[in-house]
Amino acid sequence: MQFAVELSQLLEVVWVSLAAGVGITTAYSLVVYGSGRSMEAQRHGRRTAAAGYAALAGLSLVLFAVTVVFGVHIMLAK
């Protein structure tokens, strides 16, 4: 019996999907966390902390957007 897909290809799909799922979820979670903490720090007058959390949220949002665009590009190219 011959299979059309090799085991190595299946394992690659599994680890890439796990990495992408965890990575994209983490990036978006950091957007939500940074945004919330930034607003809270602003309310309490801690401008430096607010700026740091806003930077975390902004960088995480860029990372999230880049990974989503890259994923869509890969799906459309195949």
C-alpha positions as a LaTeX table, in Angstrom:
\begin{tabular}{lrrr}
\hline
Residue & $x$ (\AA) & $y$ (\AA) & $z$ (\AA) \\
\hline
Met1 & 0.00 & 0.00 & 0.00 \\
Gln2 & 1.38 & 3.36 & $-1.00$ \\
Phe3 & 0.44 & 6.69 & 0.55 \\
Ala4 & 0.29 & 9.97 & $-1.34$ \\
Val5 & 1.57 & 11.95 & 1.66 \\
Glu6 & 4.73 & 11.17 & 3.55 \\
Leu7 & 4.89 & 11.11 & 7.33 \\
Ser8 & 7.45 & 13.91 & 7.36 \\
Gln9 & 5.03 & 16.18 & 5.49 \\
Leu10 & 2.27 & 15.43 & 7.98 \\
Leu11 & 4.56 & 16.14 & 10.92 \\
Glu12 & 5.61 & 19.42 & 9.30 \\
Val13 & 1.96 & 20.48 & 8.96 \\
Val14 & 1.32 & 19.62 & 12.60 \\
Trp15 & 4.27 & 21.55 & 14.06 \\
Val16 & 3.80 & 24.56 & 11.78 \\
Ser17 & 0.10 & 24.81 & 12.59 \\
Leu18 & 0.80 & 24.53 & 16.33 \\
Ala19 & 3.52 & 27.17 & 16.15 \\
Ala20 & 1.35 & 29.51 & 14.10 \\
Gly21 & $-1.66$ & 29.02 & 16.35 \\
Val22 & 0.27 & 29.65 & 19.54 \\
Gly23 & 2.28 & 32.52 & 18.02 \\
Ile24 & $-0.67$ & 34.41 & 16.56 \\
Thr25 & $-2.75$ & 33.89 & 19.69 \\
Thr26 & 0.09 & 35.14 & 21.87 \\
Ala27 & 0.68 & 38.19 & 19.69 \\
Tyr28 & $-2.98$ & 39.20 & 19.80 \\
Ser29 & $-3.15$ & 38.53 & 23.54 \\
Leu30 & $-0.24$ & 40.93 & 24.02 \\
Val31 & $-2.15$ & 43.56 & 22.03 \\
Val32 & $-5.12$ & 43.25 & 24.37 \\
Tyr33 & $-2.92$ & 43.12 & 27.50 \\
Gly34 & $-0.76$ & 46.09 & 26.49 \\
Ser35 & $-3.77$ & 48.20 & 25.53 \\
Gly36 & $-5.59$ & 47.52 & 28.78 \\
Arg37 & $-2.57$ & 48.08 & 30.99 \\
Ser38 & $-1.69$ & 51.26 & 29.09 \\
Met39 & $-5.14$ & 52.74 & 29.67 \\
Glu40 & $-5.02$ & 51.74 & 33.33 \\
Ala41 & $-1.59$ & 53.30 & 33.80 \\
Gln42 & $-2.78$ & 56.51 & 32.14 \\
Arg43 & $-5.72$ & 56.74 & 34.54 \\
His44 & $-3.32$ & 56.46 & 37.48 \\
Gly45 & $-0.92$ & 59.07 & 36.06 \\
Arg46 & 1.96 & 56.70 & 35.30 \\
Arg47 & 2.96 & 58.05 & 31.91 \\
Thr48 & 6.18 & 56.04 & 31.50 \\
Ala49 & 4.45 & 52.75 & 32.21 \\
Ala50 & 1.58 & 53.76 & 29.92 \\
Ala51 & 4.01 & 54.49 & 27.09 \\
Gly52 & 5.76 & 51.16 & 27.62 \\
Tyr53 & 2.54 & 49.21 & 27.52 \\
Ala54 & 1.37 & 51.17 & 24.48 \\
Ala55 & 4.64 & 50.30 & 22.73 \\
Leu56 & 4.13 & 46.63 & 23.62 \\
Ala57 & 0.61 & 46.77 & 22.20 \\
Gly58 & 1.77 & 48.52 & 19.03 \\
Leu59 & 4.64 & 46.13 & 18.34 \\
Ser60 & 2.43 & 43.14 & 19.03 \\
Leu61 & $-0.21$ & 44.49 & 16.68 \\
Val62 & 2.38 & 44.89 & 13.92 \\
Leu63 & 3.65 & 41.34 & 14.54 \\
Phe64 & 0.08 & 40.01 & 14.48 \\
Ala65 & $-0.74$ & 41.82 & 11.24 \\
Val66 & 2.46 & 40.70 & 9.52 \\
Thr67 & 1.90 & 37.06 & 10.44 \\
Val68 & $-1.71$ & 37.14 & 9.26 \\
Val69 & $-0.74$ & 38.75 & 5.94 \\
Phe70 & 2.12 & 36.27 & 5.50 \\
Gly71 & $-0.22$ & 33.35 & 6.22 \\
Val72 & $-2.79$ & 34.56 & 3.70 \\
His73 & $-0.01$ & 35.06 & 1.14 \\
Ile74 & 1.23 & 31.49 & 1.66 \\
Met75 & $-2.31$ & 30.07 & 1.35 \\
Leu76 & $-2.99$ & 31.96 & $-1.88$ \\
Ala77 & 0.38 & 31.00 & $-3.39$ \\
Lys78 & $-0.25$ & 27.24 & $-3.08$ \\
\hline
\end{tabular}
